[in-house]
Structures are given as C-alpha cells and as structure tokens.
Amino acid sequence: MEQLIVVLVVVAAVGLGVARAIRIIPQATAAIVERLGRYHRTLAPGLNLVVPFVDRIKDLIDLREQVVSFPPQPVITSDNLVVSIDTVIYFQVTDPKAATYEIANFLTGVEQLTVTTLRNVVGGMDLERTLTSREEINTELRGSLDETTGKWGIRVNRVELKSIDPPASIQDSMEKQMRADRDKRAAVLTAEGQRQAAILAAEGEQRAAVLRARGDAEAAVLRAQAEAEAQAMRAKGQADAIGMVFKAIHEGKPDQHLLAYQYLQTLPEIAKGDANKIWIVPSEMGKALENLGGLFSPPKPPAPDA
C-alpha cells in the first residue's frame, strides 16, 4: 500500500513537472522568464519549454499597439489662462525586457510624461495659438515622448488631442466675438450686395438711356430719309407732270388764244391763300385779254371786191 502511494506521488510529481515545463505563449505576446530570480530569456509566441521549479514566467507582455486615453489635464497657457486638454496615446511595446525591468509601470510613466510634456509645450503658447495648433502640439508631444520612452522599450506611434476646453467665461467671450464677427461679415455682405445692385441698376438705366437715344436718333434719321425720299418723289412727280404737260402742249401746237385762256384759268389758283393781298398784273396781261376778246368776237365779214 505504501509503495502504491509512493508511485502515485512520483507520477503526480512527474506530471506536474512536465506540465510546468511546457508553456504555450499566445500570438502577439511575449513572456519574461526568470531563472532563480534573474532574467533568463524572453519566450516567443508558440510552444516553449522551461525548467520546472527553476524557471518562472514573470509577465506576459502585449506586443500589439495600445490606445490609452488619459483624463483631461488642466494646463496654463502663456497668457495665464487655464485650459483642459484631453489626450490619447497610441504606443507599442518593442522590447519586453526593457518594459519589464527599466520601469515599474510603463503605463503610469507614459501618462505622467505626457502630462508634464503637454504642460511644457502649451505653457509657451497663448490661448489662440493653443486652440489652432493641434498638429504642432501633437508633433512636439510625440517627439518628446518617443525620445524618453525609447529606453523603456516603448515606441509612441501617435499622440492626439481629443479636446481643448477653455474656461466657461472665455468660451462665452469667444462665442460673443464670433457672433459679432459673423454679424459684421453679414452687414458687409449686405452693403456690398446693395452697392452692387445700385451699380447694376445705374448701368442698366444708362444702357437703356443710350439705347433710347440711339433709337430716337435712328428713328429721326429714318424719318428724315423718308421725308427726303417723299419730297424727291413728289418733286419727281411734279417734274414728270410738268414735262408731260409741256410735251402735250408742244405736241398740240397751241395758238395764242389757247394760251391766253389757260392763263385766265390759272388766275383763281394764284389768288388762293391768305397772303395774296396784292396782285401784280404783268404787262402781257392786256395783250392776252385782247387776244382772248378777239377769240369770242364774231368774225369780220370779208371785204368787198373792188
């Protein structure tokens, strides 16, 4: 019975030793192995063998990129205003041994280093520059943190400022200033719009006046041309009529009596008009009347033969 118990104890001890000798490390992690209290080696992901009861796995280190958001920190700017800045750190463990033995708690170290560096960077800026220089602050933070945390086996990949919150009174003043600026820009745009509208209206009226004047001038020219053409046509018609009358008279070979009769018919037309108050009778008038009288007198009898 006692031998059976001894065998069972030996088997259990061997099984426990084998179990403690085999270590499976997950992917993207590393294990620190200490032998007799001193650093021995770093276990890579996969199946690893250690010496039972001699080697001890101290920590499992996550090798993935980690994201840590730190609570808002009060920071004083160069113009003595307190702003609350919330930061986010993206970092990765590159040396598990240094991250284990160079610092007791690397996460706390990164947080405190971020706070002190942030205060140094923002302390040299005024409020306006702080609010508008996020990229500059991020770059300076990343460079300072990466330089310091390198000996801890940590690489800082990126630093982001989640928010920069000035005091409530400053926010109220900034909002009032922004509203005043917007109102000013709106007033300027309104005045500019009215000025442009007035200019366009004046230009439109000027163009309309020019077009009206040009239209009136062209109409006057057309009326003058039409009147000149009408007068020319009337003159041509009168000339043609006179020519036709003159031609008819010459072709008809009128005698002295016919001309005197036509002259008498023309006298009433000459007398028409209010301005015709005085008549001037030409010297040929008596002779014409004599000829006309002879036209209507009876013919003389022929003289007797001697």
ZIHU-V821889 format. One line per field, one symbol per residue. ss: DSSP state (@ for helix, = for strand, . for the rest). phi: phi as a letter, one per 30 degrees, with the letter a starting at -180 (. if undefined). psi: psi as a letter, one per 30 degrees, with the letter a starting at -180 (. if undefined). A space follows every 10 residues. Layout:
ss->???
phi->???
psi->???
This chain:
ss->.@@@@@@@@@ @@@@@@@@@@ @====...== =====..=== ===..====. ....====== ==...====. ..====.... .========= ===..@@@@@ @....@@@@@ @@@@@@@@@@ @@....@@@@ @@.@@@@@@@ @@@@@@@@@@ @@.======= =====..@@@ @@@@@@@@@@ @@@@@@@@@@ @@@@@@@@@@ @@@@@@@@@@ @@@@@@@@@@ @@@@@@@@@@ @@@@@@@@@@ @@@@@@@@@@ @@...@@@@@ @@@@@@@@@@ @......... ...@@@@@@@ @@@@@@.... ......
phi->.ddddddddd dddddddddd dcbccddibb bcccchicdc acddejdbcb ddiccbddbc cdcddccbcc decdbcddci cccccccbcc bbdcbedddd cdbdbddddd dddddddddd dddcbddddd dcbddddedd dddddddddd ddibcddabb cdabcddddd dddddddddd dddddddddd dddddddddd dddddddddd dddddddddd dddddddddd dddddddddd dddddddddd ddhdcddddd ddddddeddd ddjdddcbcc dddddddddd dddddcdddd dddddd
psi->eeeeeeeeee eeeeeeeeef fkkjklkglk kkkkjhflke lkklkaklkl jkfekkjelk kkflkkkkkk lkkkkklfgh kkkkkklkkj lkkfjeeefe ffkejfeeee eeeeeeeeee effglleeee fgheeeeeee eeeeeeeefe fggkkjekkk jekjjlleee eeeeeeeeee eeeeeeeeee eeeeeeeeee eeeeeeeeee eeeeeeeeee eeeeeeeeee eeeeeeeeee eeeeeeeeee efilaeeeee eeeeffeeee fkkffiekkj klffeeeeee eeefeflkkk lkklk.
